[in-house]
Amino acid sequence: MARERLHTDTREHILATGEALIHGRSFTAMGLTELLNEAGVPKGSFYHYFKSKEDFGVAMLTRYFAVYRERVGLLLADDNMGDGRARLLAYFRQWLDNHARCEAHSCLAVKLAAEVSDLSEPMRLALHEGMDAIVHRLAACIRAGQADGSIKPQLPPDETAYALYSLWLGAALMQKTQHSLVPLQAAMIHTEGQLAPCPPAA
């Protein structure tokens, strides 16, 4: 049991250290020697857990999206946040607020989507699967909003969720190039309009 925990802790430590380093630069620029020195583990330990740097990248993205999915799932299912529309808007406001607090550090998905999609097919697939899972959660919340009357029934849930997530992903990339929150603020205005509340019954 102790040996199994040591295995998990060491692997998690390497992944967490790598994610922190990548936020400060890029996946390509991060060397294994730098990662191992920062994590304080020997090269043999790295190759015990990961077959290659690419395999490490896939594991890091899988870990990131597992944590992110859980956090998003809790937010979008939290009835204390209000109806379905209110929960969706809270999710996107949180995205905007996170960038406002730390403009230099975008989320790992945004950072790596522009870097590794053409370099690594396994990492591209990990990004695709992780993002797709988030879109499905957004679509489920749209359906919940339509069921509780807070979101217009005319909106197609899957297509709307896909379009909104794509809008915010693009806005986050624009934010990185402009060093400005304006793209994300514009995305928030568009999202609020897209998810305009149902008009009151006559």
PyMOL commands that set and color helices and strands:
alter all, ss='L'
color gray80, all
select helices_A, chain A and resi 2-24+32-39+43-49+53-76+79-81+84-101+108-116+121-148+157-178+182-194
alter helices_A, ss='H'
color red, helices_A
deselect
rebuild
show_as cartoon
